[in-house]
Amino acid sequence: MRLHRGSSKGDRGTTPAAETLPLSASPVTVRVGVEVVRGGQSRFTEFDVAPGTLVRSIVRTAGESPEGCAVLVGETPLPLDAPVDRPVRLTVIPTFSGG
């Protein structure tokens, strides 16, 4: 007895709808501005980071040692273990220097 499998290219029916994300979906990256202030001078850079990235990692990415810096949002200090989940501008102030 022979069975016929049929064609996989036959009538497929309707194409499924494309998947759409809800409006409340989290962004893929978050834009973070980092201003490093040292000795009356400052430098500003921006990074795109994944939501939930710790302040400590962002400070390290900016080229500073997190344990030797104070980090502010405006005038408010921010802990190094705080996650960043929205666009923000950080002010990084190195609190010591080597010598």
C-alpha positions in Angstrom: 0.0 0.0 0.0 1.4 3.4 -1.0 0.4 6.6 0.7 0.5 10.0 -0.9 1.9 12.7 1.3 0.5 15.6 -0.7 2.2 18.9 -1.5 3.4 21.3 1.1 3.0 24.1 -1.4 -0.8 23.6 -1.7 -3.4 25.8 -0.2 -1.8 27.4 2.8 -4.7 29.5 4.0 -4.3 33.1 5.1 -0.9 34.6 6.0 -0.6 35.2 9.7 -0.6 38.8 10.9 2.8 40.4 11.5 3.7 40.5 15.1 3.5 44.0 16.6 4.9 45.2 19.9 2.6 47.0 22.3 3.2 50.7 22.8 4.4 50.0 26.3 7.3 47.8 25.1 10.7 48.7 26.6 13.1 50.4 24.3 16.1 48.4 23.1 18.6 51.0 24.4 18.5 54.0 26.6 20.5 57.2 25.8 22.7 58.3 28.7 24.7 61.6 28.7 27.8 61.6 30.9 29.6 64.8 31.9 32.9 64.2 33.7 33.9 67.3 35.7 37.5 67.6 36.9 39.5 70.6 37.9 37.2 73.2 36.4 37.1 71.4 33.1 34.5 69.0 31.8 34.0 66.6 29.0 30.6 65.3 27.7 29.9 62.0 26.0 26.7 60.0 25.2 26.2 56.3 25.3 23.4 54.0 24.3 23.0 51.3 27.0 20.6 48.5 27.6 17.8 49.3 30.1 18.8 48.2 33.6 22.5 48.9 33.1 24.1 49.9 36.4 25.5 53.4 37.0 28.8 51.7 37.9 29.1 50.2 34.4 28.2 53.5 32.7 30.9 55.4 34.7 33.4 52.7 33.8 32.4 53.0 30.1 33.1 56.7 30.4 36.7 55.9 31.4 36.5 56.6 35.1 36.9 54.4 38.2 33.4 54.1 39.7 34.7 53.7 43.3 36.5 57.0 43.1 33.6 59.1 41.8 30.5 60.8 42.9 27.6 60.5 40.5 24.8 63.1 40.3 21.6 63.5 38.5 21.1 67.3 38.7 22.0 67.9 42.3 20.9 64.5 43.6 23.6 61.8 44.3 23.0 58.5 42.6 24.2 55.1 44.0 26.6 53.2 41.8 24.3 50.1 42.0 21.2 52.0 40.7 19.9 50.7 37.3 19.3 53.2 34.5 16.0 52.5 32.7 15.3 55.9 31.1 17.3 58.6 29.3 19.3 60.5 31.8 22.2 62.9 32.1 24.8 62.0 34.7 27.4 64.3 36.2 30.5 62.3 37.3 32.9 64.0 39.7 36.1 62.1 40.4 36.7 62.4 44.2 40.4 61.5 44.2 43.4 61.5 41.9 46.5 59.4 41.7 49.9 60.8 42.5 
